[in-house]
Amino acid sequence: MKCIVKRHGKCVKFDERKIYASCYSACISCCHLKKTEVEVICEKVTKEVKKWIKTKDEVTSTQIHKEVTKAMKNYNKEASFMYDTHRDVN
């Protein structure tokens, strides 16, 4: 699987569960959606981003963040905004 270059230069193995979890968290914290609706959104976003990653030789976490934001915007703009603006800054 692909190596993801983190913001501080560390390379980690790609884990699609992280995309799903962060998408899920953004949807739950801001939207009045049913759990099943949130799950469908997150599955679609994860699938789209995973497909996008396969076309790249090297991917940074910042690029992934932008792609997730863009993909989420197709399904729920409020959740996309929450995801984009509440990024972990550790």
Secondary structure, 3 states (H helix, E strand, C coil): CCEEECCCCCEEECCHHHHHHHHHHHHHHHCCCCHHHHHHHHHHHHHHHHHHHHCCCCEEHHHHHHHHHHHHHCCCHHHHHHHHHCCCCC
